[in-house]
């Protein structure tokens, strides 16, 4: 979850590294640090708190060097403080390291090193690794590169690392296993980062390091090797399809708001070239080679975490309704550890914005090991999930910097709608119904634009309920997952306790909480569940709950029962979850702003969960 960035070249590394950290801060913001090799030693500066704290300290320092690295931390082992912040030095000050991941066997390694006389300063698993590298470097008379490789042989866990050595100042070593790392190739200079965002302003030429690979940078250029076999590898150079504007905030006060307003474009980008309204179907080129096996599968599993799991629940409703294929939706963190029944007739669909989610990756590897076909739905080109699944579909949502996912979620729903439509048309869904669904999907961009044209009413509603400390979100059918997602958004960025429930299940417990201080948000499209939703609204009203309804057309009965209505343009009921998500995102956003919360960097969270 941490962000790492490295620079090797002939320029002043400090501004490059600090700008890179700002690009990566969404990955963690408990502390930040920087290290530069000054030719005679390694200078380190690190600060608890966000990157701006480090930036202030750097401005007041004399740090200088053309080879360096920097880190922004999401704490796992050890509380956020200056000592536990990265980079970490070995006790001699010879070797410095930054790390994203978890060293699972750090405790046993630490005890062994302590017996050898090593004294530790921090509580982190990362310091264990740098001390281990130093131990091999000193005792076994290995080169710096060899010492890093030897230490990594002893490690159990995940890592993306960058390492410097004061005695070999012209060398930088980086390696990854279970944590992403990208190498940028400039003109006589090199960049390392957890993702491409710090690299794009310097070069578009990148190499994505894969599991068990390391890169050695020196005055001769770069060499990529296998960690465990010491074999030199030839890697493909990829051209980044990414613009600097996509990772800038523009005129918006927050990335989250920008990304909410991006959704007309991202939804349409996700559909572009894939939707066939005339035939009422979809074309998904990334699934072409595997599609026969997909459509003939006897069951699907969808596995994901967080917001992506909510998208998977909606995908289940759509695939089962359109294609009549049974679908199980599993938290990846549970799927990977329980006994699941998989075989060659099973399709496992993994959904992840980053394509690096640790639990989801583990679920994929388990599924492949059991013979299932794996399908990836992710946003980041070249990500580990994209590389490791048998086939997949990119969402084309573009970079999402705000920690709370918005445009990535609606893009995932768009892909799942396309997949369900294509499967449905191959499994008996009529052309007439397919054309109707496809036409409705093609209008989502226009509907999104209408919703975002004037959001003042949603901001007004937020102002009316801002003092509430508990919320309930209710929906039926495929709008139940929308309720879950709405509640999650509120929790993530406003720190207000919220729960999402199937509307009918309210009577089985949550109704005990409802009083005049409890806002209840209902998803109420005019579908087959509408009358039942009206009954649930009446139950809340009789207990004086504050009622907010998101619906798809004005209704006098709704108006008489509810305190606030958010009325969306009418669309196909199976498209409603995509467009209904947007006002819930805006409601959470405005509540967070009114409460003075850090919208883009909510406490204790990180964008990409790359550790278990």
N, C-alpha and C positions, 0 to 999 in steps of 0.2 A: 504494500500500500504506500510505502514511502516513495519519494521521488528522488532520482539520482541523475546527475549530469556531470559530464567530464569534457575537458578540452585539452587537446594536444596540438600545438602549432607554434607559430612565431609571434602571435599577437598577445597583447595584455589579456590574460584569461579572466580577470576579475569581472569586468562588465558582461562578458559572455556567460559566465557561470551564474551571475546574479540574475540576469534576464531569463536564463534557463530555469532557475529556481522559481521565478514568478510564474512561468508557464506551467510548472509542475506542482504548484502549491495545493491544487485541488486533491492531490494524492495524500496529503497529510500536512498538518500545520501545528504540531505540538512543539517543535523546535526546528532550527535550521543551522547549518554549519558549512564552512568552506575550508579547503586545504589547497595550498599551492607549493609546488616544489621550486624553491628559489635558487637552486643550483648548489647550495651549501647545506640545505636542510629543508624540512617541511614546516611551513608556518600554518597554523590552524586558528580559526576563530569560529566560535559557535555560541548560539543564544537560544534560550527558551523562548517560546512564542512564535509568532509568524515571521515570514521572511523579512518584513519591514523592520523588525527588531535587529536582525542580522545586517540588513542594508545600512542602517544607521551606524552600527559598530564598524562596518567595513569602511565607510566614508571617513571615520575618525582614525583609521589604522594606516599602516605603511605596507600592507600586503602587496606583493608584487611577484609575478611569475607568469611564464607562458605555458606551463603545464599545471593543470589543477583539476579539482573536482568539488562538487557541492551536493548537499543533501537536505531534503525537507522531510521531517519525521512524523509518522503516525505510530505512537508508542505501543509496543507489545510487551517487551521485557524491560521493566524499570520505568519509574514515573518520568514525566516530562520535566527535565531540568538540564542545566548546562553540562553536567558530568555525563549524563546518559545520551546527550545529543551526539550525532555523528558530525564529522569523522572521528574515528577512534584510532589512537596510536598504541603501538606496543610499548612496553615499559622502557625500552631504550630510545624511543623516539625515532626509530629508523623507518618503520613501516606504518602507513596510514591507510584506512579503509572506510568506505561507505557501503551500506548494505540495505537491500530491500528483500524481505523474506523472514524466515524463522529457522534457526538452527535447532533442530529438535533434540539432538544429543548434546546440547551445550553444557548441561550439568555435569555429565561424566567427563567431558573434555576439560571443563574448568577444574574439576578435582584433580585430574591427572597433571595439569599444568601447575597447579598450586603445589603439588608434591615435588615438582621440579624447581620450586622456588619463585614462580611467577606471582607477582602481586597485582591484583586487579583494582581498578579505580571505580568502575561502573557496575551496574546491575544487569547490563545488557548481554544478550547472546552474541551480539556483534563483536564485542571486545574479545570474547573467547576466540573468534575466528582470526582476528588480527594477531593475537598473541600466539596462536597456533602456527600461523604463517611465519612469524618471527622466529619461533622455535626451530622450525625446519631450516630457515635461512641461516641461523647461527650455528646450530649443532651439526648439521649434515653437509655443510659447505656446498649448498645448492645455489644456483643462480636465483635471482628474484622470481623469474617466471617458473622455474622448477619448484621453488618453495610454495608458491601459490597453488600449483597443481597438486603437490603432495598433500597440502593441507586439505584441499577440497576432496581428496580421496577419503578422508577421515570423517567428513561431514555427512550427517543425515538431516535432510530438511530441504528448504527452498532458499535460493539466493539469486540476486542480481547484485554484483559487486564491482567496484572500481577500486584499484589499489595502486599506491605510490610507494616508492622506496628512495630514501635520501642518498643511499650509496650507489644507486643506479638511476640518476636523475633524468636520463634520456629515455626511460622506459615507463610505460603505463600498461597495466594489465587489467582486463575486465573479464567477467565470466557470468554465466547464468544457468540456472536450473530451477524451473518452476516460477521464475520471475522474469518479466520481459526486459529486453535490452536491445537498443537500436544503435547501430554505428552509422554516423554520417560521414560521407567522404567529400571533403572540400579540396581546394587547391593548395596542396601542401599542408593541410591541417585536417584534424579529425575531431569528431564530436560523438559523445556517448550520452544516451539518455534512456529513461524508462519508457518514453514514447516519443513520437516524432515532433511534438509541439515545440521543444526548444531548438530543434534543428532546422526547421523550415526556413527561417530567415537567413540561414547561412548556406544551405545546399539542399537540393532535392534528391541527391543520390544517397541512398541508404542501403544498408544490409541488416536484415533482421536476424539476430542471433537465435539459434534454436537450442532446445534442451541439451545440456551437457557440452556447450561450446564456450570457448574463450578466445579473446582477441588480444594480441600483443602489439602495442604501438611503440615504434622507436624511430630513429632518424632515417631508417631505410623504408619506412611505410608501415603497413599493417600485415599481420599474419593471423589467420584464424585456424584454430586447432580444436580437436576433440579433447576434452578435459581428461577423460579416462583412458584414452589410447594414444595420446600424443601424436595424432595423425593430422597433417596439414590438410585443410579443406579448401575447395574452390566454391565460392558462394556467388549467387546471382545478385547483381546490383539492381535495386528497385527504384523507380522514379516516383517520388511522393506526389499523389494527387490531392494536394492540400494547398489552400491559399492562406496568406497571413491574415487576411480579413476575417477568415473563419474562426480564428483563435483570438480575435480582438473583441472588446466589449462594445465598440462603437459609441453611440450616443446614449446607450442605455445605462441606468445606474447600477445594474447587476447583470451578470452573465445569465442568471436564471430567467430574468425577464426577456432578455434578448433571445434566448433559446425557446421560450414560449412563443414569442412572435415569429421565430423562424419556421414554425410548424407548417404553415401553408407550403413553403418551399420544400421542406424536408419530406413531407408526406408525398408531394407530387414527384420529387426526385426518386423516392423509393418505388413509386409506381411506374415511372417513365420507362417505356419500352417493354413493360411486363404485362400491362393490362390490355386485354382485347375485348372492348365493349361490344363489338359487332357479333362476336361468337360467344360472348358471355363466359370467357375463360381467362387464364393468365399464362404467361410464358416465364419460366424461371430457369434461365440458362445454367445456373450453378447446380441445378438438380438433374440436369438432362441425362447424364450418364448413369444415374442411380434411380431414375424415376420409376422404371418398371418394378424394381424391388420395393420402392416406397408404396406404390399404389396396390401392390399385392400383399403387403404386410397384414398380419392378422391383428396387430395392436401397435399403438404408439405409446411411448413414454415421452413426456416433456419434462425436462429438468432445468432448473434455474434457481436464482436467489433474488430476494427483494422485489423490486419493481418488475424485473424480468419474469419472476414467478407469477405475478399478477397477469402479465401479458399471456403467459402460458395457459392460465385458467380460462381466459377468453378464447384462446386458440382451441382449447378442448371443446368448448361449446360449439364453435364453428365447424370444426372437423367432424365431430360426431353428428351434427345436424345435416351438413351438406354431403358428407361422404360415407356416413354410417360405419366409421371405423372407431373402435373403442380406444379412448385416450386416457392415460393416467398422468396426472401432473404431480411431480415430486420436488420438494426442496432438494437441491443438489447435496446439501450437507447431510441429509438423511439417506438419500438414495445411495450414496457412496458407501455407507456402513451397514445397511440392512440387506437381507437376502432378497433379491429381486429375481423374478423369473424372466429370463431373457434367452432368446435364441436367434437364429438367422432370419426368422420371420418377424422379428421385432425391429421397429425403427425408434431410435432415441434421438429426440430433438433437443439440442442444448441452446439456450438463449442467454446471451450476455452482451451488454453494451460494449465493454472493453475487450471482450474476447480473452481475458486473462484471469477471470474469477477462479480462485483456487479450487473451491468445492466443485464447481461446474466442470473444470478440467479433470478432476479426479473421477467424476461421474462418467465422463466421456471415455476415459481410459478403462474404467471398469466395464462399460458397455461393449467396447471394442474387444476386450479380452474375453467376453462371453459370446462373441459372434454376431452381435447386433449391428445393424447399419446405423452410423452416426451422422446426424445432420446438424450443421451449425447455423444459427441466426445471430449475427453479430454486426457491430458497427465499424470496428477498426480493421482496416485492411492490413493483412500480414500478421494479425494477432495469432496467438498460440491456438485458440479454438479454431480459427479459420484454417490453420495449417494442419491440425490433427484430426479434424472430422473428415469423414469420407466424401462429403459434399456439403454445400451450404449456400446461403443467400446473405449478401450484405444488405444492410438497411439504408445506407447512404444518408444517414442523418447528419453527417459531418461531426466535427469535434464538439463534444459536450463538456464544458468546463464546470458549470454549476454542479455541485455535488448531488443535489436532488435531481433525479432524472426526469425530463419532461419530453423533449422532442424524440429522444431515443425510444421512449415508451410508445408514443403514437406511431413511430416508424415500425417498431416491432409488431404492433397490432395490424398495421398495413400489410406487412409481409405475411403474417399469419392468415389474414383475410384472403390474400392472393393464393396462398397455398391451399386453404380450405376450398376456395372456389375452383381451382384447377383440379383438385382431387374429386370434388363433388361432380364436376362435369364428366370426369372419367368413370364415376361410380353411380351414375343415374340421375343426377340433378338435371332438370330439364333446361333446354336452351333458353326458354322464356324466362325462367327464374334466374338463370345465370346472367342473361343480358340485363335484367333488372338490378341484380346485385352489382354487376360491373359498372353500369351507368351510375349507380349510387356512389360507388367508390370513386369514380371519376369526378364527382362533384364535391368530394370532401375538401379539396383545396379551396374552392369557392366558399363553402360553408365556414371553414376555418377563418378565412379572411373576413367574413361577415361578423363572426364572433369577436374577432380581435379589433374590428373597426371602432368599437366603442365599448370599453371595459369599465366605464365609470360606475355602472350599477353594481358590478361585483365589488369594486373598491368601497362603495357606499355600504353594501351588506357587511363587508369586513369591519368597517368602522362601527357598525351597530352591535356587533357580537364580539368585539375584541377583548372584552374583559372575561369572557368565558374561559374556564380552565379544563373543561371536558367536552368532547364532541362525540356524536354517534353518527356514522355514515351507513345508510341502508339502501340495498338494492335487491332485485330479484333476477334470477336467470343469469344471463351473461353480464348484467349490470352489478351483480354482487361483487365480482372482482374489481369493478370500477370503484365501488364503495371502499374496498380494501386499499386501493391505490390512493384514493382521496384522503383517507385517514393517515396513510403512511406519509404523504407529502406534508400534511399538517404537523405530524410528529417530528419529522426530520428537520424542518426549518423554523418552526415557531415554538417548539418545545411544549406544545399543548398536547395533553393526553387525548387520544382519539382512538376509536375502535370502528372497524368495518364489520358489518354483519349481514347475513341474508335477512331481508326484512321480516320474514315470518318467524325467524329465530329470536327476534327481539323479545317475544313473550316468554322465552325460556331463559330468563335471567336479566339481560340488560335493561328491561323495562323498569326494574327496581331502582335504577339510577335516574330516571327521567323526572325532572321537575322544571320550574320556570328558569333555572340557571343553565339548563342543558340544551344547547343547539343540536338539532337533529337534521342532517342533510339527507334528502331522499333523491334517488335517481328514479324518475317517473316518466319514461317514454310511453306513448300511447300504443302499447302492444298488448299481448294477451295477458300480461301481468298487471295492467293498469288498475283494474277494479280492486284487485287485492292490495295494491299499493295504497289506494285511497283508504281502504279499511285500516291499514297500518298507520297511515297519517292520522286518522281519527283517533286511534288508540293513543298516539303521542299527544294530540291536542287535548284530549280529555285529562291528561296529566300535566298540562300547562307547559309542555316542552316548546321551545322556540323552533319553528319549522322553516327550513330552507328547502326549496324544491328545484331540481334541475329537470326541465321537461322539454318536449319538442314542439309544443304548440300551446297557445293560451287555452285555458279551460276555466269556466266560471266556478265550477265546484272546487278545483284546486285553489283558485284565488280566495275563495271563502274560507278555506281550511288552513292556509299557510300564511306565514308572516312575510316571507320574501320568495319571489319567483325569479329564476334565471331561465329565460325562454330562449331556446336554440331554434335555428331553422329546422324544418321538418326534413327527415331523411329516412332511409330504410332502417328499420329497427335494429338490424344486425350491424349497421354502421354507427349507430348511436354511441356505443362505447368509445369510439375514437374521438368524436367531437365533444362528448360529455366530459371527457378527461380534462379538456382545456380550461373550462371555468373552475374546476376543482383545483387545478394548478394555480390559477390566478387568485382564487380565494386564499389558499395557503400562503402565496407570495405576499399579498397585501396584509394579511394578518401578521406575518413575520416582520414586515417593514414597520407596521404600526407598533409592534412590541419591541422594536429596536434590536432585532436579532441579526446575526451575521448570515445573510441569506445564502451567499455562495459558499460559505465555509462554516456550516453548522458544527457545533461542538461535538467532539468524539467521533466524527464520521470521516470517511475518506471516499473518494470516487470509485476507486478500483480496489476491491478486496482480494488481494493476492496472497493473503495468509489465511490459514484455517482458524 
